[in-house]
């Protein structure tokens, strides 16, 4: 039988603040100008995690889904901020991240793969939203940069009579492929190079390794699915946003 792992009490949490203090002192010593950012990040993490803890104790499934919806809204803002040159970037990011999250989380809930309780829905939803946001950002930035850098090639294709979809097809495929490479590569090497957080956490909590492996398989597959859906939706919507109704390419700037 596995031994129960030691869980830090509130005194341990207070003691961990020393680590933040060390990071701040190192930043000040090295004149990095990051002291304020480090303190603000630590404070935000503390407050946000307390809020999540309160949610686990009091909210039902609807509260958990509302929390995940909030995650999607914030993720969309972050993604749009990373692709400022893309027209309608905020709407595109919200739809892409929301579609990837809703599809993946919805399937898991409908098939009974995960329990419909906040303590499961919120952490799983957070992982899904994070993965979908990352691929949405990469796709939107890549496609916008391509539209700026490959403008002569795209306009040449349009001049030959191709539609916007046809002119952008090879660039769209490359953008989606590049955006999905991190998710694909991390799935390929899971268990060989790194033991993911969900599996490691369950093992440390005393769960049998084979049970932790099953849970991690579900996590990796759901992240891959969410990333793929988000990337494809973001690419399609971004492509439409880059052209007007007459299939003329808008002038955009490459990301700095």
N, C-alpha and C positions, 0 to 999 in steps of 0.2 A: 504494500500500500504506500502511495506517495506521501511524503511529508508535506504538511501545509506550509506554503511559502510565507515568509515574514512580510507583513504588510506595514508600511510606514504609518505611524500615527501622526497627529497634527504637530507634535514636537519635531518629528522627522521632516515634515513639510517646511516648518520654520527653519530647520537646520539646512535644508536644501537651498534656502535663499542665499546662504553663504556662497554657493556656487555662482549664482547670478552676480553677487557682489564681486567675486573674483573676475568674472568676465568683464564687468564694468571697469574695474581697476586696470585690467590689462588694456582695455580700449583707451582709457584715459592716458595710461603710460605710453602707449604706442601712438597717441594722437590720431586715432582713427576717426574720431567724431561720431562714434556709434553709441556712446554711453546713454544718451536719451532714448534712442531707438531700442536698446536692450532693455532698459527699465520699462518702457511703454509696452514692449512685447511681453515681458514677464507679467506685468499687471493685467494686460488684456487676457492672457492665457489663464491666469488665476480666476478672474471673474467669469470668463466664458465656461471654464470647466465646472465651476460651482453651479452655474446656471444649468448645465447639462445634467449634473448630479441631481439637482432639484427636479428636473424634468423626469428623470428615471423614476423617482419616487412618487410623483403625483400625477403625471399625465397618462392618458390612455393612448390608444392607437391613433386617434384623430390628432392629439397633441403632438405625437411623434411625427406624423406625416406633415403637420404644419411646420414643425422644426426643419424637416428635410426640405420643404418648399422654401423656407428662409435661406437654407444653404444654397439652393439653386439660384435664388435671386442674387445673393452675394457673389456666387461663382460667376454669374453672368456679367456682373459689373467688373469683376477682376479681369475676365477674359476680354471684354470690350476695351478695357483700359490698356491691354497689351496689343490691341490691334486698332489703334485710334484712326488710322487712315482708311479703314474699311467702312464704306457707307452702311448705315443701319447695323453697325457692329453689335450694339447692345441687344437688339431684338434677335439677331442671329445667334448670339451667345446664349441667351435665355432659352430659345427654342432648341438649340442643339444639346445643351446640358440637360434641359428638362426632359427632352425626348429620351436621351440615353438613360437618365435616372429613372424615369417613370416606367420605361419598358423593362429594364433589368429588375428593379425593385418589385414592380408589379408581378412579373413572372415568378419571382422567388416567393412572394406572399401567396399568390393564387395556388401555386403547387405545394404549398406548405413546407417549403425548404427551410424557411426561417420562421420563428415565432412572431406573431403580430403584437409584440410588446415593445415599449419604448427602449428598454435596455438592449434590444437586438436591432430594432429598426433604425434607430438613430446612428449607432456606430457603423452598421452596414451601409446605411444611406450616405453617411459621411465619406466612406471609402469610394462609393460609386460616384458621388458628385465630384470628388477630388480628381478621380481618374478621367471622368468625362470632361471636366474643365480643362485639364492639361492638354488633352488631345484637341479640344476645340480651339484653345489658344494657338497651338502649333499649326493647325490647319488654316485658321484665319490669317495668321501672320504669313505663312508660307504662300498662300494663294494671293494675298495682297502684294507681297514682295514680287511674286512672279508677274503679276499684272503690270507692275511698275518697270521691272527689269526686262521683261520679254515683250514689251508693248509692240515693237516693230514686227516681231514674228506673229503675234496674235492679229495685228491689223492686216498683215499680209495674207493671212488665212481668210480673214473676213473679206478682203478685197477679191479673193478667188471664188467667193460665193459661199463659203462655209457659214453656218450659223454660229451664234455665240457658244452653244454647247459643243459643237464640233471643233471650233477653234481652241477652246479651253480644255478639251478632253484629255490630251496628254499631260498638260500641266496640272489638271485636277487630280489625275491618278497619282502623279508624283507627290503632290502635296499630301494626299491622304496616306500614301505609303510612308512618307517621312514622319508624319504625325503618329502613325501607329507603331513604328519601329521600337520605341522604348517599351511599350506594352507587350509587344510580341517577344522581344528579347528577354524581358524579365520573366515571361511565362516559360520560355525555353530553358532558362537556367535555374529555375526555382528548385531548391533542394540540392543543387550542385555547387553553386557559388554562395547563395544566401538562404537562410531560413527566414521566411517572412514573419512579420510581426504577429499576425493572428495565430499562427501555428506556435511560435515561440511563447506567446503569452499563455496559451492554453496548456502547453506542456509545463510551464513554470507554475501554473495554477493547480497542477496535479492531475490533469486530464490524461488519459492513456494516449500515447503517441499516435496510434492508428486512428483514433477519434479526431485528434488534432489534424492529422493528414487529410481526412475526409472534409473537415471544415475548410482547410486551406485550399483544397481543390475547388470547392464551391466559390471561395473568395476570388481565386485567380481567374476562374472562368467568367464570373460575373463582371470583374474588372475589364477583362478582354472584350466582353460583349458591349459593355457601356462605352468603352473607348471607341470601338468600331462604329457603333451607332452614332455617337456624338460627332466623330470625325466626318462621316459620310453626310450627315445632315448639315453640319457646318460648311462643308465644301459646296454642297448644292446651293445652299442659301447665299453663301458668299459669292459664288459665281454669278447668281442672278443679280446681286446687289452691285456688281462691278459693271454691268451693262444697262443701258436704257432700253426702252421698248422697241427701239429700232436696231438693236444689237450693236450699238456703238459703245466702245469701251470708255468708261470714265477715266479721267486722269487722276492717279493716286500716287502717293509718295511711298517709297520703300521704308521699312521700319529702320529706325536709327539704332 
